[in-house]
Amino acid sequence: MTAIAQSVAILMAVFTLSACDKGNTDYEVNDKNCSTEHYQKLPEGSKRDALVEGCMSR
């Protein structure tokens, strides 16, 4: 029974952490995010700079 409880706890933690990471999809290099309109709406910073650099090199 303890192994089942541990497995469930691990799965819940994985799902929770994966749900928290969805905010970074704005910075993934893809057609939508490489549009000028999209990246100009993002706040200035290293994440935005990395996106622009990734879009230029693809």
GUNU-932516 format. One record per residue (C-alpha): residue in three letters; y, x, z. Coordinates in steps of 0.1 Angstrom, whole numbers, plus 5000, padded with zeros to 4 digits. Each point is the difference from the previous one (the first is absolute). Layout:
residues N
AlaYXZ
...
This chain:
residues 58
Met500050005000
Thr502450295007
Ala499450144966
Ile501049674984
Ala503249985021
Gln500950354990
Ser499449934964
Val502249695001
Ala502750195018
Ile500050274974
Leu500149754971
Met502949825017
Ala501950335003
Val499450094964
Phe501249664988
Thr503050015022
Leu501050354988
Ser499549914964
Ala502249705003
Cys502750215016
Asp500150244970
Lys501049734975
Gly503750085004
Asn499550324981
Thr499049834968
Asp503650014990
Tyr499750374996
Glu496850024980
Val500450144964
Asn499349714976
Asp501749814972
Lys501749755024
Asn501350265024
Cys501250244973
Ser502549754987
Thr503650105006
Glu500749675017
His497350055025
Tyr500750345012
Gln503849955002
Lys499349725025
Leu498250245023
Pro501850195028
Glu500950364992
Gly497650265014
Ser497050224995
Lys497749714991
Arg502349874973
Asp500550354987
Ala496250054998
Leu499649674981
Val502750104975
Glu498450344995
Gly496649854996
Cys501249754974
Met501750274980
Ser496950224999
Arg497549744989
